[in-house]
């Protein structure tokens, strides 16, 4: 019997929604991890029963990383801090922004992206983590600036074929990659514009404000990125980037997601600009490309098309990766929408939640 | 010296449900160091990994904020009562 789970991270806790494999009707459960902002959600699908992760920060009691081995019915954390900076760093964890399992060939490896800017690695399935010193000691780190959401490492993209290769995205440091398992890192931002820099300095080696990077396992060298102004594609794992924003109503936004079964299909949720973080024309529209960014089309069926003032944050668009795939996005006004037809139509599955920060989904069994 | 650390309700789950945790320490910092060993989950709710008390928490010795005394070096007399106080400001983030 298949079960579908939808994890919803909000500013005041986590909400689980459940459905069957058809995913037509969802039942929401009471808020868990009460009064914690839940930015970093993850699902480790390599286990027979997937392990769920929730990076939760209490304004009073600080951050922690919780895990669940019963599909979100209960959550645990170890006695000692699962993610913590070493004493010698002088740094203290503020928030966990991303939880990303490693490859099938590395069953215990789980990565965590943190604020302040840092990458952590677990080898015991996500219970305890260690700082990836190679990135933390990079000479650029002290020059990385905080984005509007904080000084965060918010995106982790393991190379699907090579466990030694990994790519991360940092606000505002840009994209960095390693090919030696994290010992050394290089910036990978050529072609991405830092529009706020003076004329002649708008293509720096690093310092871009990348918002999200997504890829497809069958084309590991191809990456798509939503930036703080600009949507880009790389066909060489970040060595060079080219703009694919033509056809979008604006080039600003936070989220981007590649379809799990169609490597040329991807989704974004455009916002007007950083000084106007609202949807263009005040319409709730997901935009889809089916040719890796050469053309874009708005997806509107089932979505509010007037007087709409909410937005979708960087991790609030996801897929359950099932076949057929389900797609889900959450908004800052506490709504969650789902699509079972590649985004052609959407249905409201949750409303009146606290603002949604992240969503993740899986079909199990 | 023996002292008692009084916990707010929300932290008691991290101390096996106890309202009060006895410690044997000479200073407030020493008391927290002892908690780090005996109840690490509780201690990390109060201090970050660099030993800094979290922003929206106050620690009182009897009726005095330790920030008005000697901070973590504040001596604990025998039978001292230490209170962990969540500030009302902590709920204001969103």
Boltz contact constraints between the chains, C-beta under 6 A:
constraints:
  - contact:
      token1: [A, 11]
      token2: [B, 94]
      max_distance: 6.0
  - contact:
      token1: [A, 59]
      token2: [B, 56]
      max_distance: 6.0
  - contact:
      token1: [A, 59]
      token2: [B, 90]
      max_distance: 6.0
  - contact:
      token1: [A, 59]
      token2: [B, 93]
      max_distance: 6.0
  - contact:
      token1: [A, 60]
      token2: [B, 56]
      max_distance: 6.0
  - contact:
      token1: [A, 60]
      token2: [B, 86]
      max_distance: 6.0
  - contact:
      token1: [A, 60]
      token2: [B, 90]
      max_distance: 6.0
  - contact:
      token1: [A, 61]
      token2: [B, 45]
      max_distance: 6.0
  - contact:
      token1: [A, 62]
      token2: [B, 54]
      max_distance: 6.0
  - contact:
      token1: [A, 79]
      token2: [B, 40]
      max_distance: 6.0
  - contact:
      token1: [A, 79]
      token2: [B, 41]
      max_distance: 6.0
  - contact:
      token1: [A, 80]
      token2: [B, 40]
      max_distance: 6.0
  - contact:
      token1: [A, 81]
      token2: [B, 44]
      max_distance: 6.0
  - contact:
      token1: [A, 84]
      token2: [B, 49]
      max_distance: 6.0
  - contact:
      token1: [A, 85]
      token2: [B, 49]
      max_distance: 6.0
  - contact:
      token1: [A, 92]
      token2: [B, 48]
      max_distance: 6.0
  - contact:
      token1: [A, 92]
      token2: [B, 49]
      max_distance: 6.0
  - contact:
      token1: [A, 92]
      token2: [B, 50]
      max_distance: 6.0
